[in-house]
Amino acid sequence: MGGKPDIIKAILLIFSIGLVITGFASIHASESKSARVSSLVGSVQVMNQPLNR
């Protein structure tokens, strides 16, 4: 019966490590998404400019 607190601590440690990894992954994904959106907006603005002929 003395091993149960160690098991609970191990499960909580694994869970918290998973949360940290998920947080970093979501931050990285949001940075990549914003960079893609800004480049898309720039290309759309170039396409909408009138042609000088």
C-alpha positions in Angstrom: 0.0 0.0 0.0 3.0 2.3 0.4 3.5 2.6 -3.4 0.3 4.3 -4.3 1.4 7.9 -3.6 4.4 7.3 -5.8 2.1 6.1 -8.6 -0.1 9.2 -8.2 3.0 11.5 -8.3 4.2 9.8 -11.4 0.8 10.1 -13.2 0.6 13.8 -12.2 4.2 14.4 -13.5 3.4 12.7 -16.8 0.2 14.7 -17.1 1.9 18.1 -16.4 4.7 17.3 -18.9 2.0 16.6 -21.5 0.4 19.9 -20.8 3.7 21.8 -21.2 4.4 20.0 -24.5 0.9 20.8 -25.7 1.2 24.4 -24.8 4.5 24.8 -26.6 3.1 23.0 -29.7 0.0 25.3 -29.8 2.2 28.4 -29.4 4.4 27.2 -32.3 1.3 26.4 -34.4 -0.2 29.9 -33.8 3.0 31.6 -34.8 3.3 29.6 -38.0 -0.4 30.4 -38.8 0.0 34.1 -38.3 3.1 34.2 -40.6 1.1 32.3 -43.3 -1.8 34.7 -43.0 0.4 37.8 -43.2 2.1 36.5 -46.4 -1.3 35.7 -47.9 -2.7 39.1 -47.1 0.4 40.7 -48.8 0.0 38.6 -51.9 -3.8 39.5 -52.1 -3.0 43.2 -51.8 -0.5 43.0 -54.7 -3.0 41.2 -56.8 -5.7 43.9 -56.2 -3.5 46.8 -57.3 -4.5 48.2 -60.7 -2.2 47.6 -63.7 -0.4 50.6 -65.1 -0.5 50.2 -68.9 
